Amino acid sequence: MTTNLPPKTCTIERMVTDKDDVKRVLKGEKTATRRNGRYADIGEVMELEGNRYEVYNVYQQSLGDMRDEHAKTEGYPDMKSYKDKIMALHPGMPWLPHMQVWVHEFRKVD
């Protein structure tokens, strides 16, 4: 687990905003989110519809290193489904395997 992280580029409130992604989190299907910036610190808590989720890991990953198991943590059955969703959210954006994204892993807390 990385503890020497650069400053956040956004706030945790903006980490999961897509309505379908919120549903995936609430169902327990989505336990991670990838963003082009860092949205949360380890230990920070995100609230969605009265539920609390603690970020327990934050690290960088290249898009080319993503596999089906990573897509599943995003709430998708495989990489093709995940990539299709990302490309639909960001029309015109190229999928660059060398592009680094920030992975935020979280779990529900009481």
N, C-alpha and C positions, 0 to 999 in steps of 0.2 A: 504494500500500500504506500503510495507516494504521499509524503507530508509536506515537502517543499514545493508548493504549488504557486504559480504566478497569480497576480490579482485577478479577481473575477471580472468578466467582461459584461455581465448582465446579472439579473437577480433571479433567485430561486422561483419567484412567482411566475416567471416567464419560461420556466424549464419545460413544463408540459401544459400546452394550451390547446392543441388540436382536440376537438370534441371526441373524435374516435379514439385518440390516444388516452384521453382522460378515462373513457369507458374501459379501455384495456387495463389501465392501472387499477381502477376500482374492482375489476373482475380478478385481479391477480395475475393477468396474462403478461403485463408489461412491468419489468423490474429494472429497466435501464433505459436511458435516453442518450442519444448522441447529438451533440450540438457543435457548431463551428467555433464556439467560445465556451468559456468556463462559467457556468451559471450557479454553482453551489460549492460550498466548502464541505469537507467531511464532517459529519455530525449535524449539519444544518437540516431543518425539518421543512418539508413541503406539505401544504394542506390542500386537499382536493375534496370538495363536497363533504366537509366535516371529518374526513379521514386524514391521518397524519402518516407521512412517509419520511424516514430518516435516510439521508444520503450516507452510505458507509464506504464508498470507494469512488475515486475520481482519478482518471488517467487518460492519456492520449492513445489513439489507435489510428492506423491508416485504413481508409476504406477498402483497400486491397487485401488487408488482413482479416476482414470480416468473413465469417462463415455462417452456415445455417444456424448453428448454436447461438451466435450473437443476435441474429435476426429474431430468434425465439424470445430472447430477453427483451426485445423491442415489441413483442406481441404479435409477430408475424410467423407463419409456418416455415418460411425459407427466405433465402437472400433475394430471389427474384421478386417475391411479394413486397419485401421491405424496400428494395431499390425502386420498384414501380411506384410505391407510395411517395418516396422522397422526391423522385423526378416529377411526379404530379404536383407536389407542393411547391416545387421550385422550377417552373418551366424555363427551359433555356439553359439551365445550369448543367455543365458537363459532370459526369461521374468520373472523377479522377482517382485511380487506385492509390496514388501517392499522397492524396489529400489527408491531412491529419484532422481528426475530430476529437472532441472531449467526450469521454464516456462518463456518465453519472449513474452509478448503481445505487438503488434504494430499496428499502423494505418497510412494510407497514409496521407502525408502532402504536401502542395503546396510549 
